């Protein structure tokens, strides 16, 4: 792979990863909105299911985002979250977001029971 095609591939992977991250963060927003307000319960449960599915995939990948391997395959030496924060914090981002998603699911379930 030439340097130009490698940088193009890196930008493509980073862009796609950014879009996927934005999607799951929006799911988190829907989940917390439904859990806190009691509105949009169906959308909240769909978001919860999508986030739980993502959690299973991350868990099967040893707690790391499975797209990290894609970054490395195209020659990217940085994970997605390392583009946004220092490496020590980036390593904690996925588990922290997983914990936040779990909290949102608990809020949603508590709202449904109440």
N, C-alpha and C positions, 0 to 999 in steps of 0.2 A: 504494500500500500504506500503510495507516495505521500509526502508531507501534506500536500494540499487536500488529497482525498481523505487523509486521516483527520485533519482538522475539520473538514466538512462532516465526517462521520461523527466526530466528537460533538460538534454543535447540534447535529440531528438527535443524537442520543440524549444530550442534555435538554434539548427543547422538548422532546417527547416525555422525558422523565419529569420535567417541570409541569407539563400539562397533566400528567397522571397524578402528581403530587397536588396540584391545584384541585383536581377532581375530588381526591380523598379528603382534602381539607374542607372543601365545600360540603362533603358528606358529614364531616364533623360538625360544621355549622348547623346543618339541618338537624342532626341528632341532638345537639344541645338546645336548639330552639324548641324542638318538640318536647324534649325532656323537661325544660324549664317552664314553658308556657302551657303545655298540654294540647297545643294546636298541631295540626299536620302530623297526626300520629302515624298514618300509613307511610308517609314520606320518611318519618323518623325510623320506622322499623325497616324500611328498604335500605336506608343509610346504615343502620346498625348491621344488617345482613352483609352489605358490601364491605364494611369495615371489619367485620368478623372474618369474612373470607380473606381479606388482605392479611389479617392477623395470622390466619392458618398458614398462608403462603410464606409469610415472614418467619413464622415458627419453624416451618419445614426447612427453611434456609438458615437455620442456626441463629435466628434473631437478627439477621441482617437483611437489608432490602435485596431482593433477588436481581434487581437491575444493576447492582454494583459489578457483577460479573460481566454484564454487557458493556459497562463503561471500560473495564479493563481490556476486554476483547478488541475494542476499537482504539486502544492506546491512551485512554484517558487515565491519568494517574490520580485523579481526585474523585471522590464520591460526590453525589449531588449536594448533600448538605454541607460538604466542605467548601462548596462555592459560596455558601451563605454565612458560614460561621467557622471558627477555629476547629481544627480536627478533633480535639478532645470533646468539645461540645457536640460536634457532628456525629460522633460515635454514639452519643446518648440520645440523639434526636428520635430515632426510630422507636426505641423502647419507651421514651417519654410520650411520644404520640400514641403508642399502643395503650399505655396507661390512661391517657386522656380519653381515648375512645372507649375503654372499659368503663371509665367513670360516666361517660355520656350514656352508655347502654344501661348502667345501673339507674341513672336518673330517669331514663325513659321507662324502664320497667317499674320503678317506684311510682311514677306518674300513672302508669296503666293500672296498677294495683289499687291505688288510692281512690 
